[in-house]
Amino acid sequence: MRRHPHYARTLENMGRPVTRLPGGALCLMRHWGPLHLSWLPEPAVLPDPGSLRGLSLIQAADAAQDAALRARGAIPLMTPQYRAVLDLSTDAERDMARQRQKWRNRLRHGLRQGLEVTHAPLPRDPGHWLLAAEAAQQRARGYRALPADFARLWPVTRLFTARRGKEVLAAQLFLLHPPGASYHIGWSSEAGRAASAHNLLLWQAGRWLAARGITRLDLGVMDDAAPGLARFKLGAGARVESGGHLWLASRFLAPLGRLIG
């Protein structure tokens, strides 16, 4: 997602100026007095850290970038993140076969509940109920996520909603960045959980995305603090992918980085 043009466009629409470095790397600048900090999210081509002004935070995309940054004297700050990714390039039968038995049983249960599933782009309304529900979830569960405007201003979105009559039971919001998409926000009521609405929504969303040429659905980071969510992602048939470290790079810190590397 971070390498797609939609990412830079969304940040610009949020009033966050971005620049492109030689090789196409996206760079976001922050200033705190005399300190200049550059943030490079998963560049396709690594710039020379010595050519960047001040300090740089670089999110490596993989082990190869890790090795290159280490050789250049960058200092690792965080261990690699692991993400759950659904392959949508195969047919529905194979996708269902990859699901774990318990997850597939929940999907079949959801299919029997007679829920109405609808989908449409997320409205640009900053007061949309899903954004308010997500803010409430963050407060209740003690986690932080991207600002609501990030979802609201993403160029291509799809919001899937499950209803029973007029009652909304669950919703899932996806950000599209062809040929991929990312699961961004999920919400469910108690009745939605009892009806296996999230299993139903993810299944139907996956089929809709696949029919439109989306081959990869990123379900997000595998978080040890949320084991139930991790089981849900793996149960859906996702594979786990490892990204690179977050690195601190600077020409002034390079000798220290080589020493400790």
C-alpha positions in Angstrom: 0.0 0.0 0.0 2.8 2.4 0.9 4.4 2.1 -2.5 1.1 2.8 -4.4 0.5 6.4 -5.7 -2.8 6.4 -3.7 -0.7 6.6 -0.5 1.2 9.8 -1.5 -2.0 11.3 -2.8 -3.9 10.6 0.4 -1.2 12.2 2.5 -1.1 15.2 0.3 -4.9 15.6 0.6 -4.5 15.4 4.4 -2.1 18.4 4.1 1.1 16.3 4.7 3.6 17.4 2.0 5.6 14.5 0.5 8.5 14.5 -1.9 9.9 11.9 -4.3 13.6 11.1 -4.0 15.8 9.8 -6.9 14.6 6.3 -7.6 11.1 7.1 -6.6 11.3 6.7 -2.8 8.5 8.5 -1.0 9.8 10.9 1.7 7.9 12.7 4.4 9.7 15.5 6.2 9.3 16.6 9.8 11.0 19.5 11.6 11.5 20.0 15.3 13.5 23.2 15.6 16.9 22.5 14.0 16.2 18.8 13.8 15.2 17.4 10.4 13.6 13.9 10.3 12.8 12.1 7.0 10.4 9.2 7.0 10.7 6.7 4.1 8.0 4.1 4.1 9.1 0.9 2.3 11.0 2.5 -0.6 11.2 0.4 -3.8 14.8 1.6 -4.2 16.9 2.5 -1.2 18.5 5.9 -1.2 22.0 6.5 0.2 21.3 7.5 3.8 24.3 9.8 3.6 22.5 11.8 1.0 19.5 12.6 3.2 19.4 15.6 5.4 19.4 15.1 9.2 18.0 11.8 10.6 16.1 9.3 8.5 13.6 6.6 9.5 13.5 4.0 6.8 11.0 1.1 6.9 12.7 -1.7 5.0 10.4 -3.9 2.9 12.3 -7.1 3.2 15.5 -8.9 4.3 17.4 -7.7 1.3 16.8 -4.1 2.2 17.7 -5.0 5.9 21.1 -6.2 4.8 21.7 -3.2 2.5 20.9 -0.7 5.3 23.0 -2.6 7.8 25.9 -2.4 5.4 25.4 1.3 5.1 25.6 1.8 8.9 21.9 2.2 9.7 20.7 1.2 13.1 17.7 -1.1 13.6 15.0 0.3 15.9 12.2 -2.3 15.7 12.0 -6.0 14.8 10.3 -6.9 11.5 6.5 -6.9 11.4 4.6 -9.9 10.3 1.5 -9.4 8.1 -1.4 -11.7 7.1 -2.0 -11.7 3.4 -4.8 -13.4 1.5 -4.1 -14.7 -2.0 -7.1 -13.8 -4.2 -5.6 -15.1 -7.4 -7.3 -18.5 -7.3 -10.9 -19.6 -7.6 -13.5 -19.6 -4.8 -13.2 -23.4 -4.3 -9.4 -23.2 -3.7 -9.8 -20.1 -1.5 -12.3 -21.9 0.7 -10.1 -25.0 0.9 -7.3 -22.9 2.4 -9.6 -21.9 5.3 -9.2 -23.6 8.6 -12.2 -25.9 9.5 -13.5 -23.8 12.4 -13.4 -20.6 10.2 -15.1 -22.4 7.3 -17.8 -23.6 9.7 -18.4 -20.0 10.9 -18.6 -18.9 7.3 -21.3 -21.5 6.5 -23.1 -20.5 9.7 -23.0 -16.8 8.5 -24.3 -17.8 5.1 -27.4 -19.4 6.7 -28.4 -16.3 8.8 -30.2 -14.5 6.0 -28.2 -11.3 6.4 -28.3 -8.7 3.7 -24.8 -7.7 2.5 -24.4 -4.4 0.7 -21.3 -2.5 -0.4 -20.4 0.9 -1.7 -17.5 3.4 -1.5 -17.1 5.0 1.9 -18.8 8.4 1.9 -16.5 11.4 2.4 -18.6 12.5 5.4 -16.2 13.0 8.4 -19.1 12.2 10.7 -19.8 8.8 9.1 -20.9 6.3 11.7 -18.1 3.8 10.9 -15.4 6.4 11.6 -17.1 7.2 14.9 -17.4 3.5 15.8 -13.7 3.0 15.0 -12.8 5.9 17.3 -14.9 4.4 20.1 -13.2 1.0 19.6 -9.8 2.6 19.8 -10.7 4.2 23.1 -12.3 1.1 24.5 -9.5 -1.3 23.5 -6.5 1.1 24.0 -5.0 1.0 20.5 -4.1 3.7 18.0 -4.5 3.7 14.2 -4.2 6.0 11.3 -6.4 9.2 11.5 -9.9 8.9 10.2 -9.1 11.3 7.4 -6.7 8.7 5.9 -9.7 6.3 5.2 -12.0 9.1 4.2 -9.6 10.6 1.7 -8.2 7.3 0.2 -9.1 7.5 -3.5 -10.8 4.1 -3.9 -12.6 2.4 -1.0 -15.2 -0.3 -0.5 -17.4 -0.6 2.6 -19.1 -3.9 3.1 -22.0 -3.9 5.5 -24.1 -6.8 6.9 -27.7 -6.0 8.1 -30.6 -7.8 9.5 -33.6 -5.7 8.6 -32.7 -2.1 9.4 -30.1 -3.1 12.0 -26.4 -2.9 11.0 -24.6 -5.9 12.5 -21.1 -5.6 11.1 -19.0 -3.6 8.6 -15.6 -4.0 6.9 -13.8 -1.2 5.1 -11.2 -1.9 2.4 -8.7 0.4 0.8 -8.0 -0.5 -2.9 -4.6 0.0 -4.4 -4.6 -2.3 -7.5 -3.5 -5.0 -7.9 -3.8 -5.1 -4.1 -6.2 -4.1 -1.4 -6.0 -3.6 2.4 -8.4 -4.4 5.2 -8.6 -1.1 7.1 -11.5 -1.0 9.6 -13.7 -3.7 11.0 -16.6 -3.3 13.3 -19.2 -5.8 14.7 -22.0 -5.7 17.2 -22.6 -8.6 19.6 -25.4 -9.8 17.3 -23.0 -9.6 14.4 -20.5 -11.8 16.2 -23.2 -14.3 17.0 -24.2 -14.4 13.4 -20.6 -14.9 12.1 -21.1 -11.6 10.1 -17.3 -10.9 9.9 -16.6 -14.3 8.3 -19.4 -13.6 5.8 -18.3 -10.1 5.0 -14.6 -11.1 4.5 -15.6 -13.9 2.2 -17.9 -11.9 0.1 -15.5 -8.9 -0.1 -12.7 -11.3 -1.2 -14.9 -12.6 -4.0 -15.9 -9.1 -5.1 -12.3 -7.9 -5.1 -11.0 -10.9 -7.0 -13.6 -10.4 -9.7 -12.2 -6.9 -10.2 -8.6 -8.1 -10.6 -7.4 -7.7 -7.0 -5.0 -10.6 -6.4 -3.7 -9.7 -2.9 -5.6 -8.7 0.2 -3.5 -7.4 3.1 -5.3 -8.2 6.4 -2.8 -6.2 8.5 -0.2 -6.8 11.1 -0.1 -10.0 13.2 -0.3 -8.6 16.7 0.5 -10.7 19.8 -1.7 -8.4 21.8 -4.7 -9.5 19.8 -4.6 -13.3 19.5 -8.2 -13.6 18.6 -7.8 -11.3 15.6 -4.7 -13.2 14.5 -6.6 -16.5 14.6 -9.3 -14.9 12.5 -6.8 -13.8 9.8 -5.0 -17.2 9.8 -8.3 -19.1 9.8 -9.4 -17.2 6.7 -6.5 -18.8 4.9 -4.0 -16.0 5.0 -0.3 -16.6 4.8 2.2 -14.8 7.0 4.7 -12.5 5.4 7.7 -10.9 7.1 8.7 -7.3 6.4 11.9 -5.5 7.2 13.1 -3.6 10.3 12.5 0.1 11.0 16.0 1.7 10.6 17.5 5.0 11.9 20.0 6.3 9.3 22.3 9.3 9.2 25.7 9.9 7.8 26.7 11.0 11.3 25.5 7.8 12.9 26.9 5.5 10.2 30.2 4.8 12.0 28.3 3.8 15.1 25.9 1.7 13.1 28.8 -0.2 11.4 30.4 -0.8 14.8 27.3 -2.3 16.4 26.1 -4.0 13.2 
